[in-house]
Amino acid sequence: MGNAQTETVILGFDPGRLKCGIAVMNSRGKLLVHEVVPAEEAIAVIESFFQQFGVDLLVIGDRTTSKKWQEHITESLSIPLPIVQVDERYSTLQARDRYWEMYPPRGLTKLIPQGMRQPPRAIDDIVAILLIERYLATLPN
């Protein structure tokens, strides 16, 4: 029997004024859930994922709204959750490329050069995935 304790469940949070990206991944890199939610629902969604997946840690981008959100999360969650800040530079550009990896373009969209393609939906959740991956990359193996 393997030791189940070695796996950490991490919630990535890309805060925004109107919408937020949320993703949950385990420390082995398995993506459990990801979605974009209205900012006013973010806390409730974090709380429900916290209960559902047994989240151990929250990673958040280090942009300007980050500090306010961290305080808000700390005050609002029923159980204290460790929060780690991750460098968020270039994450939006990287998320755009990742979107097309996850959802390859079909039909005429394929003819548009990737750098010019706009994903057909908000990709804040993919930024949240990248924040988790960036955090995982900082850990000793």
N, C-alpha and C positions, 0 to 999 in steps of 0.2 A: 504493500500500500504506500502510495506517495504521500508526502506531507502536504496537505491542502493549504497550510498556512503560508506557503511561499508565494501564493498568487495574490496580488494586490488588485483591487478593482478601482479604477481611476475615472473620475468624471472630468471631462474637459469642458470649459465654459468660455465662450467668446461673447463678452458682454457688448451690448449696443443700446442706444437710446430707445429704439423702436422694436428691435428684434434681437434675439440672442441665439447663438448656436450652442447646442449641448450634445455631447457625445459621451458614451460610456464604453470603456475598453478594459480588458484585463492586462496584467503586466506581461503576458505572453504575446500581446498585440492582437488578441481576438476582439473584434468590434462587436459590441452587444447591442447598441442602439445609437442612433444619431438623428436629431431633428432640429429644425429652426422653429422657435416659439416666440410669440409676442413678449416683449420685455416684462410686461406686468404679470405674465404667467410663469416667468422663469423660476422664481423661488419654489412655487408649487411643483413644477416639473422636476427640479433638482431634488426636492423632498421625496417625491414619489419614486424616482430612480434610485435614490439613496435607500429607501425601504426595499424596493424590488430587487436590486442587484447587490446590496450590501457594500455600497461604495466606501472605500477606505480613505480616499484622498481626493481633493478637488484641485485641478490646475487651471489657472486663469492667465490670460494674456496680460502683459504689463503696460497696456496703454493707459491713457489719461483717466478713463472712467473706472479703471480697475480698482482703485483704492475705495471709492464709494461703494462699488458692488461687493467688495470683500467685507466691508462693515455691515452692509445690508444682509448678506448671506449669513454672516456670523450671528447677527441679531435674530434672524428669522428662522433658522433651522432648529428643529426640535433637539437635535444631538450635535454637539460641536464636531466639526469636520476640519482636519488640517488642510490649509490652503497653501499652495505653492505657486509663485509667480514664474511665468515662462516668457522668454524673449519672443515678442510677437512680430518682429520685423519681417517683412516680405511674406507673411503668412497668407495674405489675401491672394497675391499672385500665385503662390505655390498651390493654394486651394483650388484655383481655377484649373490649373493643370491636372490636379488630382481628380477633380470632378470628371474630366474627360477620360481619365483612366478608369474610374469607377463606372461611368456611364458613357461608353464609347458612342460617338456621334453616328447617326444613321442618315441615309438619304443625302439630301443636298448639303446638310450641315458638314458632312465629311469633306466637301470641296473647299470650305473656308479654312484658311491657315489657322492652326490651333491658337496662336497668339491673338488672333482677331475674334475668335469665337467667344460669345458671351453665354455662360450657362443659362438655361431657361428658368432658373429659380435661384433663390437666395442660397448662398453657400457657407453661411456662418457655421453650420454644423460641421462642414469639412474643415474649416479653420479650427474648430474645437478638437477634431481628430488629430490634426497636425500638432496642436499644442500638447496633446498627450504624448504623441510620438517624440516631440522635442524633449519633453520631460524624461521619457524612458531612455532616450539617447544619452542623458547626463548621468544615468545610474551606472555604478560599477557592475560589470557582468559577473 
